[in-house]
Structures are given as structure tokens and as C-alpha cells.
Amino acid sequence: MALPAADESLWLRRFHPRPNAAVRLVCLPHAGGAASSYAPLSALLPPSVQALAVQYPGRQDRRHDTPLESVHELAQAVFEALRPSADQGPLALFGHSMGASVGFEVARLLEDELGVVPAVLFASGRPAPSLHRSLGIHRMDDAGIIAELQAVSGTDDRVLDNAELLRLTLPSLRSDYKAAETYRYRPGPKLACDIVGLTGDGDNRVSIEEVAAWKEHTAGSFTLQVFSGGHFYLQEQKAAVAGVLTDTLRAATRTGHPLH
């Protein structure tokens, strides 16, 4: 089955074109993250899975675009990018940290406004929406934000050691942290789609119990996957995560849309 080329938009990047893929996997970055953070994971997925990495405004090739400071605004923009082809084949969502909240809200929009149920929502390294809390990082000075980045090991050392790169990066980082920390869950129906929660066993920002609580937000099935590592376990566990994604999507789309 050939999937539509909806990723040519401002918001979506396709690092490894797979025109005969059976399912699209929309990957939403963490606070301060860019689409390129998903390129290594994309490379490890099989030909049956087309990864589409979201590029938030304010970074890389969108560095001149004004960053958004609201999870709901980010979700609405991603939803609009997906809308033209949302009903043209299976669609799944993977979000890490802030990206999990954005993915949850995108899934809500797809279900509520279009009646399109994602195959799976993969929610990684983020408390369930109903357990949201803020550490107040977006209100810190630049030194405080840099210290947080060092604490969670989520930013390339080449950026942290380069004053000019930091100067260019900090505005979007602060906007992302504001979006992540000011997010407020709006009570509503549970998602119809299945949810898989993923986390690192050494995450010092999110507990396993907080990720397990995502099960309260789906009327479908819930599975918890725990990996070795901290908040950015994905950097070291790419192959294992790719395996979970592949197996889960194969099972979720088996009927009518087999993966190979």
C-alpha cells in the first residue's frame, strides 16, 4: 500500500522514504528537540513503517519561525499538517517527554474531529496527562536551563559547550519548557486507540508509576515497556525501542494492513 506524501509540509520530515510502507509513525520530539533526533530511530524501522518526524518552529531549518509556547497549539498545528491524509492508511504516534503530551492531544483531535483512531499512541518518558506537574524550569535563568539539560543528558555536548549554539538554541528551549510545564489536561473521553507507555528505569524526572498511569487514558489496551537508562534512554536503546515499535505496529495493523 502506497502512503500519501503528506510529509512535504512545513511540519513533517521523512528521513528514510518508504513509499510502500503500511503504516505512518508520527514522531514528536521532546522539549528542545528537533526532527533530526528521530533520524537514528527511523533508520532502524522496517520498510513497512514510514517514520514522519515533526519539526517544531524555532529550530534547525525552522530556526527563524517563532516558537509556540502551548502544547495545545503545537498539537493543533501537527493535526492540521496530518489532516489532508489522516484517513488514508494507518497512522500511529510516538512522543517523548513533551512530545508525548503533544501526541496525546493530536490523538484526541484525530478521534474527535475526524473520527480517525490512531493505531497506537506510544507515550515515552512523560507522566500521564492527569498527573501533569511543573518543575518551573521555563522560569529559570539561562544557567538554570543549561543545568537542567546537563542533569537529564538530553542535549548534545557540542551544543552545551558552544556559546553561539546555546545562544541560538535557548529561546526555543525556553518556549518548549513553557509549553511542557504550562500544559493542563482537559478532562474528556478516553482515547479509543491503544496506548503503549515507555520509560527508562533510571529516569530521575518521571517515575514508572507515572508512566503506567497512561492506562487510565485509553478505552483500548495498555502496555508498559521499561528499558534500562535514564530520561533519554532512547539514545542508548534505539534498537530495542525500534523492535517494540515494529512488533506493536505489526500486531495493531495485522487486519487488512499486514506489515512485513
C-alpha positions in Angstrom: 0.0 0.0 0.0 1.5 3.3 -1.0 1.1 6.1 1.6 0.4 9.7 0.7 3.4 12.1 0.7 1.9 14.4 3.4 5.3 14.9 5.0 6.4 17.5 2.4 4.7 20.1 4.7 6.4 22.6 6.9 5.9 20.4 10.0 6.9 16.9 8.9 10.2 15.3 7.8 10.8 12.0 6.1 14.4 10.9 6.6 14.1 7.4 5.0 11.4 7.4 2.3 9.4 4.1 2.3 6.8 4.5 -0.4 5.3 1.0 0.2 5.1 1.3 3.9 1.9 0.0 5.5 1.8 2.5 8.4 3.0 6.0 9.2 4.6 6.7 12.6 4.5 10.4 13.5 7.4 11.1 15.9 7.1 14.1 18.2 10.3 15.5 19.9 10.9 16.4 23.5 11.3 19.9 24.8 14.3 21.4 22.9 14.3 18.5 20.5 14.2 18.6 16.7 13.0 16.3 13.9 16.6 15.1 13.4 16.6 13.5 16.9 14.4 10.7 15.4 16.6 10.1 12.3 18.5 7.2 14.0 15.3 5.5 15.1 13.8 6.0 11.7 16.8 4.2 10.1 16.1 1.1 12.3 12.5 0.7 11.4 11.5 -1.8 8.8 10.3 -0.9 5.2 6.7 -1.4 6.4 6.9 1.6 8.8 7.3 5.2 7.5 8.6 7.5 10.2 7.5 11.1 9.9 9.4 13.3 12.3 7.8 16.6 13.5 9.8 19.8 13.2 8.6 22.3 15.7 9.2 26.0 14.8 12.3 27.7 16.1 15.0 25.1 15.4 17.2 23.8 12.6 15.6 24.7 9.2 12.7 26.4 11.1 15.0 28.5 13.3 13.5 31.8 12.0 10.0 30.7 12.9 8.5 31.9 16.2 8.4 29.0 18.7 5.0 28.1 20.1 4.5 28.1 23.9 1.5 25.8 24.2 1.1 22.1 23.9 -2.4 22.6 22.6 -1.1 25.0 19.9 1.6 22.5 18.8 -1.0 19.7 18.7 -3.4 21.8 16.6 -0.6 22.6 14.1 0.5 19.0 13.8 -3.1 17.9 13.4 -3.6 20.4 10.6 -0.5 19.0 8.9 -1.9 15.5 9.1 -5.5 16.3 8.3 -5.2 16.0 4.5 -4.1 12.4 4.6 -5.3 11.4 8.1 -7.8 8.8 6.7 -5.5 7.4 4.0 -4.0 4.4 5.8 -2.9 3.5 9.3 -1.3 6.2 11.5 0.5 5.9 14.8 2.0 8.4 17.1 5.3 8.4 19.1 6.1 11.2 21.5 8.9 11.5 24.0 8.6 13.7 27.1 6.8 16.9 26.0 6.2 15.1 22.7 4.0 12.5 24.5 1.6 15.3 25.7 1.5 16.7 22.1 0.9 13.3 20.8 -2.0 12.7 23.2 -3.6 15.9 22.1 -3.1 15.1 18.4 -4.8 11.7 19.0 -7.7 13.5 20.7 -8.1 15.8 17.7 -7.9 13.0 15.2 -10.5 11.0 17.1 -12.8 13.9 18.0 -12.7 15.9 14.8 -12.1 13.3 12.1 -13.2 10.1 13.6 -9.7 8.7 12.8 -8.4 6.3 15.5 -4.6 6.1 15.6 -3.3 2.5 15.5 -1.3 3.2 18.7 -0.1 6.1 20.8 3.4 5.5 22.1 3.9 7.7 25.2 7.5 7.9 26.3 9.2 9.4 29.4 6.2 11.5 30.4 3.7 11.3 33.3 0.1 10.6 32.3 -1.8 13.8 31.3 -3.9 13.7 34.5 -0.7 13.6 36.6 1.0 16.6 34.9 3.3 18.7 37.1 5.7 21.6 36.6 9.3 21.9 37.8 9.3 25.6 36.9 12.2 25.2 34.6 10.9 27.7 32.0 11.1 30.5 34.6 14.8 29.8 35.4 17.6 32.0 34.0 19.8 30.6 31.2 22.2 29.0 33.6 19.3 27.1 35.3 18.0 25.8 32.0 21.5 24.7 31.0 21.9 22.9 34.3 18.7 21.0 33.7 19.8 20.0 30.3 23.0 18.6 31.8 21.1 16.8 34.5 18.9 14.9 32.1 21.6 14.4 29.4 19.2 15.4 26.7 21.3 17.8 24.7 24.4 17.2 22.6 27.5 18.2 24.5 28.6 20.1 21.3 25.7 22.4 21.9 26.3 22.8 25.6 30.0 23.6 25.0 29.3 26.1 22.2 28.2 29.5 23.4 26.9 30.6 20.0 24.9 27.5 19.5 23.5 27.8 23.0 22.5 31.4 22.3 20.6 30.3 19.2 19.0 27.3 21.0 17.9 28.8 24.3 14.9 30.7 23.0 13.2 27.6 21.6 14.2 25.6 24.6 12.6 28.1 27.0 9.4 28.2 24.8 9.3 24.4 24.8 9.7 24.1 28.5 7.0 26.7 28.9 4.7 24.7 26.7 5.5 21.5 28.6 5.1 22.9 32.0 2.0 25.0 31.5 0.2 22.1 29.8 -3.1 21.5 31.5 -5.1 18.3 30.9 -8.7 18.9 29.9 -10.9 16.1 31.2 -12.8 14.3 28.4 -13.5 10.8 27.0 -10.7 8.2 27.0 -8.9 7.7 23.7 -10.2 4.8 21.6 -6.6 4.0 20.5 -4.3 1.6 22.3 -1.5 3.2 24.3 2.0 1.9 25.0 3.9 3.6 27.8 7.7 3.6 27.6 10.2 4.7 30.2 13.7 4.3 31.5 14.2 2.5 34.8 16.7 5.2 35.9 14.6 8.3 34.9 15.1 10.9 37.6 12.3 13.1 36.2 9.5 10.6 35.7 8.6 7.5 37.7 7.5 4.2 36.3 4.2 4.6 38.2 3.6 8.0 36.5 4.1 6.4 33.0 1.9 3.4 34.0 -0.9 5.8 34.7 -1.4 6.4 31.0 -3.6 3.3 31.2 -6.3 5.5 32.6 -6.5 7.5 29.4 -7.4 4.7 26.9 -10.5 2.6 26.4 -8.3 0.2 24.4 -5.3 -1.8 25.6 -2.3 -0.5 27.6 1.2 -1.9 27.7 4.1 -0.7 29.7 7.7 -1.1 28.4 10.6 -0.4 30.8 14.1 0.0 29.4 17.5 0.4 31.0 18.5 4.0 31.2 17.5 7.5 32.3 15.2 10.1 30.9 16.8 9.8 27.5 17.0 6.0 27.5 16.1 6.2 23.8 19.6 7.3 22.8 21.1 4.1 24.1 18.1 1.8 23.5 17.2 2.7 19.9 17.4 -0.9 18.6 15.2 -2.2 21.4 12.7 0.6 21.1 12.6 0.0 17.3 11.8 -3.6 18.0 8.9 -2.8 20.3 7.5 -0.3 17.8 7.8 -2.8 14.9 6.2 -5.6 16.9 3.4 -3.4 18.3 2.5 -1.9 14.9 2.6 -5.3 13.2 0.0 -6.6 15.7 -2.1 -3.4 15.6 -2.3 -3.3 11.8 -2.4 -7.0 11.1 -6.0 -7.0 10.0 -6.1 -5.6 6.4 -2.7 -3.9 6.6 -0.1 -6.6 7.2 3.5 -5.5 8.0 6.4 -7.3 6.5 
